[in-house]
Amino acid sequence: MTDQKSTEDTTTTDEAPDFAKTLLDMSRGKTHRDLSEQLREVIKACTVTGKAGKIQLTLNFKPQKGTGAMFVSADIKAAKPKFDAEPSIFYATEDGALLRNDPTQQSLY
């Protein structure tokens, strides 16, 4: 009989848990995939618009009473920058309509 330690449970109470490994293990890797996709989308939007964006990851921890188990869930929020919408020019008439051409000027064609 050999005394081998499992590679999964090598963390002692004095060591901090490995954040990257924990993230990869959450929801069978779905949390990591979702974050990676949001990262790609935010970077693309920042590159196109020249504006700042951000990703916010919130981890929620809830101990299960009497078992030593810990429920860990993630909340991911991404803020992708957007282009500023350019205004359109219209001319208002007295009866409340909007026209693309100035009704007080004669048409050139």
VOMARKE-532596 format. One record per atom (N, C-alpha, C): x, y, z; atom name; residue number from 0. Coordinates in Angstrom, 1 decimal, always signed. Layout:
ATOM  u  v  w  name  resi
ATOM  X  Y  Z  CA  NUM
...
# end
This chain:
ATOM  u  v  w  name  resi
ATOM  +0.8  -1.2  +0.0  N  0
ATOM  +0.0  +0.0  +0.0  CA  0
ATOM  +0.9  +1.2  +0.0  C  0
ATOM  +0.7  +2.1  -1.0  N  1
ATOM  +1.4  +3.4  -1.0  CA  1
ATOM  +0.6  +4.5  -0.5  C  1
ATOM  +1.2  +5.4  +0.2  N  2
ATOM  +0.5  +6.6  +0.7  CA  2
ATOM  +0.6  +7.8  -0.3  C  2
ATOM  -0.4  +7.9  -1.2  N  3
ATOM  -0.4  +8.9  -2.2  CA  3
ATOM  -1.5  +9.9  -1.9  C  3
ATOM  -1.1  +11.2  -2.0  N  4
ATOM  -2.1  +12.2  -1.8  CA  4
ATOM  -2.8  +12.5  -3.2  C  4
ATOM  -4.1  +12.8  -3.1  N  5
ATOM  -4.8  +13.2  -4.3  CA  5
ATOM  -4.4  +14.6  -4.7  C  5
ATOM  -4.2  +14.7  -6.1  N  6
ATOM  -3.8  +16.0  -6.6  CA  6
ATOM  -4.9  +17.1  -6.4  C  6
ATOM  -6.1  +16.7  -6.3  N  7
ATOM  -7.2  +17.6  -6.1  CA  7
ATOM  -7.3  +18.3  -4.7  C  7
ATOM  -6.9  +17.5  -3.7  N  8
ATOM  -7.1  +18.0  -2.4  CA  8
ATOM  -5.7  +18.3  -1.7  C  8
ATOM  -4.9  +19.0  -2.3  N  9
ATOM  -3.5  +19.3  -1.8  CA  9
ATOM  -3.5  +20.6  -1.0  C  9
ATOM  -4.6  +21.4  -1.0  N  10
ATOM  -4.7  +22.7  -0.4  CA  10
ATOM  -4.8  +22.5  +1.1  C  10
ATOM  -3.9  +23.1  +1.9  N  11
ATOM  -4.1  +23.0  +3.3  CA  11
ATOM  -4.8  +24.3  +3.8  C  11
ATOM  -5.2  +24.3  +5.0  N  12
ATOM  -5.9  +25.5  +5.5  CA  12
ATOM  -5.0  +26.8  +5.6  C  12
ATOM  -3.7  +26.6  +5.5  N  13
ATOM  -2.8  +27.7  +5.5  CA  13
ATOM  -2.6  +28.3  +4.1  C  13
ATOM  -2.9  +27.6  +3.0  N  14
ATOM  -2.8  +28.1  +1.7  CA  14
ATOM  -4.1  +28.7  +1.2  C  14
ATOM  -3.9  +29.8  +0.4  N  15
ATOM  -5.1  +30.4  -0.3  CA  15
ATOM  -5.5  +29.5  -1.4  C  15
ATOM  -6.8  +29.4  -1.7  N  16
ATOM  -7.3  +28.6  -2.8  CA  16
ATOM  -6.8  +29.2  -4.1  C  16
ATOM  -6.5  +28.4  -5.1  N  17
ATOM  -6.1  +28.9  -6.4  CA  17
ATOM  -7.3  +29.5  -7.1  C  17
ATOM  -7.2  +30.8  -7.4  N  18
ATOM  -8.4  +31.5  -8.0  CA  18
ATOM  -8.7  +30.9  -9.4  C  18
ATOM  -7.6  +30.8  -10.2  N  19
ATOM  -7.9  +30.4  -11.6  CA  19
ATOM  -8.4  +29.0  -11.7  C  19
ATOM  -7.9  +28.1  -10.8  N  20
ATOM  -8.5  +26.7  -10.8  CA  20
ATOM  -9.9  +26.7  -10.3  C  20
ATOM  -10.2  +27.5  -9.3  N  21
ATOM  -11.6  +27.6  -8.8  CA  21
ATOM  -12.5  +28.1  -9.9  C  21
ATOM  -12.1  +29.1  -10.7  N  22
ATOM  -12.9  +29.6  -11.7  CA  22
ATOM  -13.1  +28.6  -12.8  C  22
ATOM  -12.1  +27.8  -13.2  N  23
ATOM  -12.2  +26.8  -14.2  CA  23
ATOM  -13.1  +25.6  -13.7  C  23
ATOM  -13.2  +25.4  -12.4  N  24
ATOM  -14.0  +24.3  -11.9  CA  24
ATOM  -15.5  +24.7  -11.7  C  24
ATOM  -15.7  +26.0  -11.7  N  25
ATOM  -17.1  +26.4  -11.4  CA  25
ATOM  -18.0  +26.1  -12.6  C  25
ATOM  -19.2  +25.5  -12.3  N  26
ATOM  -20.2  +25.1  -13.3  CA  26
ATOM  -19.6  +24.3  -14.4  C  26
ATOM  -18.7  +23.5  -14.1  N  27
ATOM  -18.0  +22.6  -15.1  CA  27
ATOM  -17.4  +23.4  -16.2  C  27
ATOM  -16.8  +24.6  -15.9  N  28
ATOM  -16.1  +25.4  -16.8  CA  28
ATOM  -16.9  +26.5  -17.5  C  28
ATOM  -18.2  +26.4  -17.3  N  29
ATOM  -19.1  +27.4  -17.9  CA  29
ATOM  -18.8  +28.8  -17.5  C  29
ATOM  -18.5  +29.1  -16.3  N  30
ATOM  -18.2  +30.4  -15.8  CA  30
ATOM  -17.0  +31.0  -16.5  C  30
ATOM  -16.0  +30.2  -16.7  N  31
ATOM  -14.8  +30.6  -17.4  CA  31
ATOM  -15.1  +30.9  -18.8  C  31
ATOM  -15.8  +30.0  -19.5  N  32
ATOM  -16.2  +30.2  -20.9  CA  32
ATOM  -17.0  +31.5  -21.1  C  32
ATOM  -18.0  +31.7  -20.2  N  33
ATOM  -18.8  +32.9  -20.2  CA  33
ATOM  -17.9  +34.2  -20.1  C  33
ATOM  -17.0  +34.1  -19.1  N  34
ATOM  -16.1  +35.3  -18.9  CA  34
ATOM  -15.2  +35.5  -20.1  C  34
ATOM  -14.7  +34.4  -20.7  N  35
ATOM  -13.8  +34.6  -21.9  CA  35
ATOM  -14.6  +35.2  -23.0  C  35
ATOM  -15.8  +34.8  -23.2  N  36
ATOM  -16.7  +35.3  -24.3  CA  36
ATOM  -17.0  +36.8  -24.1  C  36
ATOM  -17.3  +37.2  -22.8  N  37
ATOM  -17.5  +38.6  -22.5  CA  37
ATOM  -16.3  +39.4  -22.7  C  37
ATOM  -15.1  +38.8  -22.3  N  38
ATOM  -13.8  +39.5  -22.5  CA  38
ATOM  -13.6  +39.8  -24.0  C  38
ATOM  -13.9  +38.8  -24.9  N  39
ATOM  -13.7  +39.0  -26.3  CA  39
ATOM  -14.6  +40.1  -26.8  C  39
ATOM  -15.9  +40.1  -26.4  N  40
ATOM  -16.9  +41.0  -26.8  CA  40
ATOM  -16.6  +42.5  -26.4  C  40
ATOM  -16.1  +42.6  -25.1  N  41
ATOM  -15.8  +43.9  -24.6  CA  41
ATOM  -14.5  +44.5  -25.3  C  41
ATOM  -13.5  +43.6  -25.5  N  42
ATOM  -12.3  +44.1  -26.3  CA  42
ATOM  -12.7  +44.5  -27.7  C  42
ATOM  -13.5  +43.8  -28.4  N  43
ATOM  -13.9  +44.1  -29.7  CA  43
ATOM  -14.6  +45.5  -29.7  C  43
ATOM  -15.6  +45.7  -28.8  N  44
ATOM  -16.3  +46.9  -28.7  CA  44
ATOM  -15.4  +48.1  -28.4  C  44
ATOM  -14.4  +47.9  -27.5  N  45
ATOM  -13.5  +49.0  -27.1  CA  45
ATOM  -12.6  +49.3  -28.3  C  45
ATOM  -12.2  +48.3  -29.1  N  46
ATOM  -11.4  +48.6  -30.2  CA  46
ATOM  -12.1  +49.4  -31.3  C  46
ATOM  -13.4  +49.0  -31.5  N  47
ATOM  -14.2  +49.7  -32.6  CA  47
ATOM  -14.6  +51.1  -32.2  C  47
ATOM  -14.9  +51.3  -30.9  N  48
ATOM  -15.4  +52.6  -30.5  CA  48
ATOM  -14.4  +53.5  -30.0  C  48
ATOM  -13.2  +53.0  -29.5  N  49
ATOM  -12.2  +53.8  -28.9  CA  49
ATOM  -12.5  +54.2  -27.5  C  49
ATOM  -13.6  +53.6  -26.9  N  50
ATOM  -14.0  +53.9  -25.6  CA  50
ATOM  -13.7  +52.8  -24.6  C  50
ATOM  -13.8  +53.1  -23.3  N  51
ATOM  -13.6  +52.1  -22.2  CA  51
ATOM  -14.8  +51.2  -22.0  C  51
ATOM  -14.5  +50.0  -21.6  N  52
ATOM  -15.5  +49.0  -21.2  CA  52
ATOM  -15.1  +48.3  -19.9  C  52
ATOM  -15.9  +47.5  -19.4  N  53
ATOM  -15.5  +46.8  -18.2  CA  53
ATOM  -16.3  +45.5  -18.0  C  53
ATOM  -15.7  +44.5  -17.3  N  54
ATOM  -16.3  +43.3  -16.9  CA  54
ATOM  -16.2  +43.2  -15.4  C  54
ATOM  -17.4  +42.9  -14.8  N  55
ATOM  -17.4  +42.8  -13.3  CA  55
ATOM  -17.8  +41.4  -13.0  C  55
ATOM  -17.0  +40.7  -12.2  N  56
ATOM  -17.3  +39.3  -11.7  CA  56
ATOM  -17.5  +39.4  -10.3  C  56
ATOM  -18.7  +38.9  -9.8  N  57
ATOM  -19.0  +38.8  -8.4  CA  57
ATOM  -19.1  +37.4  -8.1  C  57
ATOM  -18.4  +36.9  -7.1  N  58
ATOM  -18.5  +35.6  -6.6  CA  58
ATOM  -19.3  +35.6  -5.3  C  58
ATOM  -20.3  +34.7  -5.2  N  59
ATOM  -21.1  +34.6  -4.0  CA  59
ATOM  -20.8  +33.3  -3.3  C  59
ATOM  -20.6  +33.3  -2.0  N  60
ATOM  -20.3  +32.2  -1.2  CA  60
ATOM  -21.3  +31.9  -0.1  C  60
ATOM  -21.8  +30.7  -0.1  N  61
ATOM  -22.8  +30.4  +1.0  CA  61
ATOM  -22.5  +29.0  +1.5  C  61
ATOM  -22.1  +29.0  +2.8  N  62
ATOM  -21.8  +27.7  +3.4  CA  62
ATOM  -23.1  +26.8  +3.6  C  62
ATOM  -23.0  +25.5  +3.4  N  63
ATOM  -24.1  +24.6  +3.7  CA  63
ATOM  -23.9  +24.2  +5.1  C  63
ATOM  -24.9  +24.5  +5.9  N  64
ATOM  -24.8  +24.3  +7.4  CA  64
ATOM  -24.5  +22.8  +7.7  C  64
ATOM  -23.5  +22.6  +8.6  N  65
ATOM  -23.2  +21.3  +9.1  CA  65
ATOM  -22.5  +20.3  +8.2  C  65
ATOM  -22.2  +20.8  +7.0  N  66
ATOM  -21.5  +19.8  +6.1  CA  66
ATOM  -20.1  +20.2  +5.7  C  66
ATOM  -19.7  +21.4  +5.9  N  67
ATOM  -18.4  +21.9  +5.4  CA  67
ATOM  -18.4  +22.2  +3.9  C  67
ATOM  -19.6  +22.0  +3.3  N  68
ATOM  -19.7  +22.3  +1.8  CA  68
ATOM  -19.9  +23.8  +1.7  C  68
ATOM  -19.5  +24.3  +0.5  N  69
ATOM  -19.6  +25.8  +0.2  CA  69
ATOM  -20.2  +25.9  -1.2  C  69
ATOM  -21.4  +26.6  -1.3  N  70
ATOM  -22.0  +26.9  -2.5  CA  70
ATOM  -21.3  +28.1  -3.1  C  70
ATOM  -20.8  +28.1  -4.3  N  71
ATOM  -20.2  +29.2  -4.9  CA  71
ATOM  -20.9  +29.5  -6.3  C  71
ATOM  -21.3  +30.7  -6.4  N  72
ATOM  -22.0  +31.1  -7.7  CA  72
ATOM  -21.4  +32.4  -8.2  C  72
ATOM  -21.5  +32.6  -9.5  N  73
ATOM  -20.9  +33.8  -10.1  CA  73
ATOM  -22.0  +34.6  -10.8  C  73
ATOM  -21.7  +35.9  -10.7  N  74
ATOM  -22.6  +36.9  -11.4  CA  74
ATOM  -21.6  +37.7  -12.3  C  74
ATOM  -21.8  +37.7  -13.6  N  75
ATOM  -21.0  +38.3  -14.6  CA  75
ATOM  -21.7  +39.5  -15.2  C  75
ATOM  -21.2  +40.7  -15.2  N  76
ATOM  -21.7  +41.8  -15.8  CA  76
ATOM  -20.7  +42.5  -16.7  C  76
ATOM  -21.1  +42.7  -18.0  N  77
ATOM  -20.2  +43.3  -18.9  CA  77
ATOM  -20.8  +44.6  -19.4  C  77
ATOM  -19.9  +45.6  -19.4  N  78
ATOM  -20.4  +46.9  -20.0  CA  78
ATOM  -19.5  +47.2  -21.2  C  78
ATOM  -20.2  +47.0  -22.4  N  79
ATOM  -19.5  +47.2  -23.6  CA  79
ATOM  -19.8  +48.7  -24.1  C  79
ATOM  -18.8  +49.4  -24.5  N  80
ATOM  -19.0  +50.7  -25.0  CA  80
ATOM  -19.8  +50.7  -26.3  C  80
ATOM  -20.5  +51.8  -26.5  N  81
ATOM  -21.3  +52.0  -27.7  CA  81
ATOM  -20.9  +53.2  -28.4  C  81
ATOM  -21.2  +53.3  -29.7  N  82
ATOM  -21.0  +54.5  -30.4  CA  82
ATOM  -22.0  +55.5  -30.0  C  82
ATOM  -21.7  +56.8  -30.0  N  83
ATOM  -22.6  +57.8  -29.7  CA  83
ATOM  -23.5  +57.9  -31.0  C  83
ATOM  -24.8  +58.0  -30.7  N  84
ATOM  -25.8  +58.1  -31.8  CA  84
ATOM  -25.7  +59.5  -32.4  C  84
ATOM  -25.5  +59.6  -33.7  N  85
ATOM  -25.5  +60.9  -34.3  CA  85
ATOM  -26.9  +61.4  -34.5  C  85
ATOM  -27.2  +62.7  -34.2  N  86
ATOM  -28.6  +63.2  -34.4  CA  86
ATOM  -28.9  +63.3  -35.9  C  86
ATOM  -30.2  +63.2  -36.2  N  87
ATOM  -30.6  +63.5  -37.6  CA  87
ATOM  -31.3  +64.9  -37.6  C  87
ATOM  -31.2  +65.6  -38.7  N  88
ATOM  -31.7  +66.9  -38.9  CA  88
ATOM  -33.1  +66.8  -39.6  C  88
ATOM  -34.1  +67.4  -38.9  N  89
ATOM  -35.4  +67.5  -39.5  CA  89
ATOM  -35.9  +68.9  -39.4  C  89
ATOM  -36.9  +69.2  -40.1  N  90
ATOM  -37.6  +70.5  -40.0  CA  90
ATOM  -39.0  +70.3  -39.6  C  90
ATOM  -39.4  +71.1  -38.5  N  91
ATOM  -40.7  +70.9  -38.0  CA  91
ATOM  -41.7  +71.9  -38.7  C  91
ATOM  -42.9  +71.4  -39.0  N  92
ATOM  -43.9  +72.2  -39.6  CA  92
ATOM  -44.9  +72.7  -38.5  C  92
ATOM  -45.7  +73.6  -38.9  N  93
ATOM  -46.7  +74.2  -37.9  CA  93
ATOM  -47.7  +73.1  -37.4  C  93
ATOM  -47.9  +72.1  -38.3  N  94
ATOM  -48.9  +71.1  -37.9  CA  94
ATOM  -48.3  +69.9  -37.2  C  94
ATOM  -47.0  +70.0  -36.8  N  95
ATOM  -46.3  +69.0  -36.0  CA  95
ATOM  -45.7  +67.9  -36.8  C  95
ATOM  -45.5  +68.0  -38.1  N  96
ATOM  -44.8  +67.0  -38.9  CA  96
ATOM  -43.3  +67.3  -38.9  C  96
ATOM  -42.5  +66.3  -39.2  N  97
ATOM  -41.1  +66.4  -39.4  CA  97
ATOM  -40.7  +66.1  -40.8  C  97
ATOM  -40.0  +67.0  -41.4  N  98
ATOM  -39.6  +66.9  -42.8  CA  98
ATOM  -38.1  +66.9  -42.9  C  98
ATOM  -37.6  +66.1  -43.9  N  99
ATOM  -36.1  +66.1  -44.1  CA  99
ATOM  -35.6  +67.3  -44.8  C  99
ATOM  -36.4  +67.9  -45.6  N  100
ATOM  -36.0  +69.1  -46.4  CA  100
ATOM  -36.7  +70.4  -45.8  C  100
ATOM  -36.0  +71.5  -45.8  N  101
ATOM  -36.5  +72.7  -45.2  CA  101
ATOM  -37.7  +73.2  -46.1  C  101
ATOM  -38.9  +73.3  -45.6  N  102
ATOM  -40.1  +73.6  -46.4  CA  102
ATOM  -40.1  +75.1  -46.8  C  102
ATOM  -39.2  +75.9  -46.2  N  103
ATOM  -39.1  +77.4  -46.5  CA  103
ATOM  -38.2  +77.6  -47.7  C  103
ATOM  -37.5  +76.6  -48.1  N  104
ATOM  -36.6  +76.8  -49.2  CA  104
ATOM  -37.1  +76.0  -50.5  C  104
ATOM  -36.8  +76.6  -51.6  N  105
ATOM  -37.2  +76.0  -52.9  CA  105
ATOM  -36.2  +74.8  -53.2  C  105
ATOM  -36.8  +73.8  -53.7  N  106
ATOM  -36.0  +72.6  -54.1  CA  106
ATOM  -35.1  +72.9  -55.3  C  106
ATOM  -33.9  +72.4  -55.3  N  107
ATOM  -33.0  +72.7  -56.4  CA  107
ATOM  -33.2  +71.7  -57.6  C  107
ATOM  -33.8  +70.6  -57.3  N  108
ATOM  -34.1  +69.6  -58.4  CA  108
ATOM  -35.4  +68.9  -58.2  C  108
# end
